[in-house]
C-alpha cells in the first residue's frame, strides 16, 4: 500500500508494537501529527516541554524494559530534548527519538527552526539517522528500534525532514534487521567463564558488585541464585538497586560516594571482585589509585568498551549479564575446585563488624522532620512495593539509602547525568506504563520546579502520582558541599522565593498538603496513597541542616569515608573532614 512518510512513521510504530509516544507538536512535525489524528492504536501523550517528553519516555522504558518513544519538532524542539536524550544515554536506556527537520532542500541554509540534529546529538546517542528519502523511512525506524534495544541499550535519534513526511511510497515494514557493522555479543566465552568460576571459589575475601546492567538485562533472578550459591557478599550501585533484594542477608547496601560503610570497606579489602553490568564510574570508585588495591577483578559487561576502561581487569567477559550469569552457575556446578569456606566465614565476621557501625543511622527528632524518616515511612506505607522516581541531590541519596528496593525496575532515577527535573516527568511515564501501581516521586523543592509545568500533563491524563517533596529550602547537595569544602560560603544555594506548593498544586487541579510536624508524616502519606485516583503534592518541611552520610570526599578512597558526626556534633577522629 502507498503511504505518505507521516503515515509510514505511525504505521511503523504500530507494527513495532509501540503503545505510547510522548511528544510536543511543531511545524516540521505537523504531517506526522496529522497522521496521528486518524488513528487510535498508538496513544500520544502531550507533555508541556520537550525535556519532559524524553524523561517520561525514559521512565516508561526503565519501568517496562520496552523502548520509550519521543516525537518532537525541529530546532528548539530538538534542543529542549537533548538533556533527556543525554540522561538516557548515560544510563543505557532504550529510546527512539523521532525529530522533525526542515525540508531537505533547506538543510544547511539556517532555515527557520533549523539545527543540525545529527551533529548536536551525536555525542549523546547510541546512533542517529537523517532520512533523506521516504523509501528508507520504514527500514530506518526498524533499525532504530533494533539498535536502541540490543547490546548495550541506548537512545537512537531519527531525524525526518518535513518533505520526507509528505512524499509517498509503497509501505513495507521489515520483520528483522541485519546490520553488518553491528553484531552485539550475547553469550560469553566459555573459557573465561571457567576462569571466573575458579577464581571465585578460591577467593578468601570476595565481593559481588553489580550495576544497572543486571537490571537492564533482566538478570535479577540469576544474580540472586549466584549470591546464594556462593554465599558471597553483594553490593549494588545506585543504578543497580533492586537487582538483589535489599533485605537479603548477603546484601551490603549501596556502595560508592554515599554507600554504606560495610559495602565500601568490603570493596576496599576484597581480594576477588565480580563486577556485573557496572562501569566503575567515579562515584563508585572514588580515587582510582586507592580503589580495591588487592583485588583481582572479573568484569562481565555487554559493552566491550566498558571493560578495562577505568580499572585493570584480571578476567574480562563480554556478554549479556543474564546469559553470562547462567553460564557461570553452570561452570560452578561442573568445576572440581573446592570453595574456601573457612576464609569466607572469617570474611563475613569482618563484614558483620563493619555492619555494626550502623553507617545509615541518623538522629531522630520529635520537633523537626528528618528527610530519612519520611523515606522510611514511605517504604512502610507502600509496603516497599512502589515505583519510586527521583531527581538528583540529597533527596535522591536518601531515597536510595532508606527506601529498600526488593524488586528490579522499581527505582527510577537519573544516575549518570544527574538531571534535575527528571523525577516528575519520569513518574508520568511509569504511571502510564503501570496505571494501577503506586508511583512516588521523591524530589526536592529545587528539582521539582524545573519541570513543574508537567502537573498540567498529570491533570490532563489523570495520573495519580504522589509527589514527596523534601523541602529544606536549599539546593541541598550544593549546600552540603559548600558546607564541607567551601568554608560554608553558601553561594546561590539558598531558595529565596519558593512558591506555596500547596496552592500551586491546587491551581493545577491537584491536592496539596504541607506537613511540618514529624507526627503528621505517616498520616499524610497514608491519606495520599489511599486516594488512588488523585495526585497528591506532599510538601514536607524538613530539617535544613541534615546532610547525607556516609560520604566519600573527592580524591578519597573507600577506606576514607566520612561518617555521621557524633551526637555532640564532633566527627570520629579518624574520619575528620580535611
KOLLOMI-904075 format. One record per residue (C-alpha): residue in three letters; x, y, z. Coordinates in steps of 0.5 Angstrom, whole numbers, plus 500, padded with zeros to 3 digits. Example, Ala and Ser with C-alpha at 12.3 -4.5 7.8 and 13.67 -1.06 7.14 Angstrom:
ALA525491516;SER527498514;
END
This chain:
UNK500500500;UNK502507498;UNK503512505;UNK506518506;UNK512519510;UNK508521516;UNK503515515;UNK509511515;UNK512514522;UNK505512525;UNK504505522;UNK512503523;UNK510505531;UNK504500530;UNK508495527;UNK513495532;UNK508495538;UNK509502541;UNK504503546;UNK506511548;UNK509516545;UNK511523549;UNK511529545;UNK510536543;UNK508539536;UNK511544532;UNK512546525;UNK517541522;UNK513535525;UNK506537523;UNK505532518;UNK506527523;UNK502530528;UNK496530523;UNK497522521;UNK496521529;UNK490525528;UNK487519524;UNK489513529;UNK488511536;UNK493505536;UNK499509539;UNK497514544;UNK500520544;UNK502524551;UNK502531550;UNK507534555;UNK509541557;UNK516541555;UNK520537550;UNK525535556;UNK519532560;UNK518528554;UNK524525554;UNK524524561;UNK517521561;UNK519516556;UNK526515560;UNK521513566;UNK517509562;UNK523505559;UNK526504566;UNK520501569;UNK518496563;UNK524495559;UNK521497553;UNK524503549;UNK521509550;UNK519513544;UNK519521543;UNK517526538;UNK519533538;UNK520538532;UNK526541529;UNK530547532;UNK528548540;UNK524542540;UNK531538539;UNK535542543;UNK530542549;UNK530534548;UNK538534549;UNK538534556;UNK533528557;UNK537524551;UNK544525555;UNK540523561;UNK538516557;UNK545515554;UNK549516561;UNK544510564;UNK544506558;UNK536507557;UNK533504550;UNK529510547;UNK528512540;UNK527520539;UNK523522532;UNK525529531;UNK522534525;UNK527537521;UNK527543516;UNK525541508;UNK532537505;UNK533543500;UNK533548506;UNK538544511;UNK544548512;UNK541554510;UNK540557517;UNK532556516;UNK527558521;UNK528553527;UNK533549524;UNK539546528;UNK544540526;UNK540535530;UNK545530528;UNK551534530;UNK548536536;UNK546529539;UNK552525536;UNK556525543;UNK550523547;UNK546518543;UNK548511541;UNK547512534;UNK543517530;UNK540518523;UNK538523518;UNK533520513;UNK533524506;UNK529519502;UNK522517504;UNK524510501;UNK529509507;UNK524511513;UNK521505515;UNK527501515;UNK531506519;UNK526506524;UNK526499525;UNK534500525;UNK533505531;UNK529500535;UNK534495534;UNK540499536;UNK536502542;UNK534495545;UNK540491543;UNK547490546;UNK548496551;UNK542500550;UNK541507549;UNK538513545;UNK537513538;UNK535519534;UNK532519527;UNK531526524;UNK526527519;UNK525533514;UNK519535513;UNK518534506;UNK520527507;UNK514526511;UNK510529505;UNK512524500;UNK509518498;UNK512511497;UNK510503498;UNK510501505;UNK513495508;UNK516494515;UNK522490516;UNK521483520;UNK528483522;UNK534487522;UNK542486520;UNK547491521;UNK554488518;UNK558493523;UNK553492529;UNK553485532;UNK553485540;UNK555479543;UNK550475548;UNK554469550;UNK560470554;UNK567466552;UNK567459556;UNK574459558;UNK573466561;UNK567464565;UNK571458567;UNK577462570;UNK572467573;UNK569461577;UNK576458579;UNK578465582;UNK571466586;UNK571459589;UNK579460591;UNK577467594;UNK578469601;UNK575476601;UNK570476595;UNK565481594;UNK560482588;UNK559489585;UNK553490581;UNK551496577;UNK545498572;UNK547492567;UNK544487571;UNK537491572;UNK537492564;UNK538485562;UNK533482567;UNK538478571;UNK536479578;UNK534472579;UNK541470576;UNK544474581;UNK540472587;UNK542465585;UNK549466585;UNK550470591;UNK546464595;UNK550459591;UNK557462593;UNK555466600;UNK559472598;UNK557479600;UNK554483594;UNK553491593;UNK549495588;UNK551501585;UNK546507585;UNK543504578;UNK543497581;UNK539498587;UNK533492587;UNK537487583;UNK539484590;UNK533485595;UNK535490600;UNK533485606;UNK537480603;UNK542477608;UNK548478603;UNK546485601;UNK551490604;UNK547496601;UNK549501596;UNK557503595;UNK560509593;UNK560516595;UNK554516599;UNK554508600;UNK554504607;UNK561503611;UNK561496610;UNK560496603;UNK565501602;UNK570497606;UNK569491603;UNK570493597;UNK577496599;UNK579490603;UNK577485598;UNK582480594;UNK577478589;UNK571482586;UNK566480581;UNK563486577;UNK557485573;UNK554490569;UNK558496572;UNK562501569;UNK567503575;UNK565511575;UNK568516579;UNK562516584;UNK563509586;UNK571508586;UNK573514589;UNK580515588;UNK582510583;UNK589510585;UNK586508592;UNK581503589;UNK581496592;UNK588495592;UNK589488593;UNK583486588;UNK583481582;UNK577484578;UNK573479574;UNK568484570;UNK562482566;UNK559487561;UNK556487554;UNK560493552;UNK567491551;UNK569499551;UNK567499558;UNK572493560;UNK578496563;UNK576503561;UNK578505568;UNK581500572;UNK585494570;UNK581487570;UNK584480571;UNK578476567;UNK575480562;UNK568477560;UNK564480554;UNK557478554;UNK550479557;UNK549480564;UNK544474565;UNK547470560;UNK554470563;UNK551469570;UNK547463568;UNK554460564;UNK558462571;UNK553458575;UNK553452570;UNK561453571;UNK561453579;UNK557446578;UNK562443574;UNK568445577;UNK573441581;UNK575447585;UNK573447593;UNK571453596;UNK575456601;UNK569456606;UNK574458612;UNK576464610;UNK569466607;UNK567465614;UNK572470617;UNK571475612;UNK563475614;UNK566476621;UNK569482619;UNK563485615;UNK559484621;UNK564488625;UNK563494620;UNK556493619;UNK556494627;UNK558502625;UNK551503623;UNK553508618;UNK546510616;UNK544511623;UNK541518624;UNK539523630;UNK531522630;UNK527528632;UNK520530635;UNK521537633;UNK523538626;UNK522533620;UNK528529618;UNK528527611;UNK531520612;UNK525519617;UNK520521611;UNK523516606;UNK523510612;UNK515512613;UNK514512605;UNK517505605;UNK513503611;UNK506506608;UNK507503601;UNK510496604;UNK516497600;UNK513496593;UNK512503590;UNK516505584;UNK520511586;UNK523516582;UNK527522584;UNK531528581;UNK539529584;UNK542531590;UNK540530598;UNK533527597;UNK536522591;UNK541519596;UNK536519602;UNK531515597;UNK537510595;UNK539509602;UNK533509606;UNK527506602;UNK530499601;UNK528496594;UNK527489594;UNK525489586;UNK528491580;UNK526497576;UNK522500582;UNK528505583;UNK528510577;UNK533516577;UNK538520573;UNK544516575;UNK550518570;UNK548525568;UNK545527575;UNK539531572;UNK535536576;UNK527536573;UNK528528572;UNK523526578;UNK516528576;UNK516527568;UNK519520569;UNK514519574;UNK509520569;UNK512515564;UNK512510570;UNK505511572;UNK502511565;UNK506504564;UNK503502570;UNK496505571;UNK495501578;UNK501502581;UNK503506587;UNK508511584;UNK512516588;UNK516522586;UNK521523592;UNK524530590;UNK527537593;UNK524544592;UNK530546587;UNK529540583;UNK521540582;UNK521547580;UNK525545574;UNK519541571;UNK513544575;UNK509545569;UNK508538568;UNK503538573;UNK499540568;UNK500534564;UNK498530570;UNK492533570;UNK490532563;UNK492525564;UNK489523571;UNK496521573;UNK495520581;UNK503521582;UNK505522590;UNK510528590;UNK514527596;UNK518534597;UNK523534602;UNK523542602;UNK529544606;UNK529551603;UNK536550600;UNK539547594;UNK541541599;UNK547538596;UNK550544593;UNK549547600;UNK553541603;UNK559541599;UNK559549601;UNK559547608;UNK564542607;UNK569544602;UNK568552601;UNK568554609;UNK560555609;UNK560560603;UNK553559601;UNK554562594;UNK547562591;UNK545555594;UNK539558598;UNK532559595;UNK529566597;UNK523566594;UNK520559594;UNK512558592;UNK507556596;UNK507549593;UNK500547596;UNK497553593;UNK501551586;UNK499544586;UNK491546587;UNK492551582;UNK493545577;UNK487542580;UNK491537585;UNK491536592;UNK497539596;UNK499538604;UNK504542608;UNK507538613;UNK511541619;UNK511536624;UNK514529625;UNK508526628;UNK504528622;UNK508525617;UNK505518617;UNK498520617;UNK500525611;UNK503519607;UNK497514608;UNK492519606;UNK495521600;UNK496513598;UNK489512600;UNK487516595;UNK489512589;UNK485517584;UNK489523586;UNK495527585;UNK498529592;UNK503534593;UNK506533600;UNK511539602;UNK515536608;UNK518542611;UNK525538613;UNK531540617;UNK535545614;UNK542542617;UNK541535615;UNK547532611;UNK548526607;UNK552521611;UNK557517610;UNK561521605;UNK567520601;UNK570526599;UNK573528592;UNK580525592;UNK579520598;UNK579512597;UNK573507600;UNK577507607;UNK577514608;UNK569515609;UNK567521613;UNK561518618;UNK556522621;UNK558526627;UNK557524634;UNK551527638;UNK556532641;UNK557535634;UNK564532633;UNK566527628;UNK570521630;UNK578523630;UNK580518624;UNK574521620;UNK575528621;UNK574533614;UNK580536611;
END
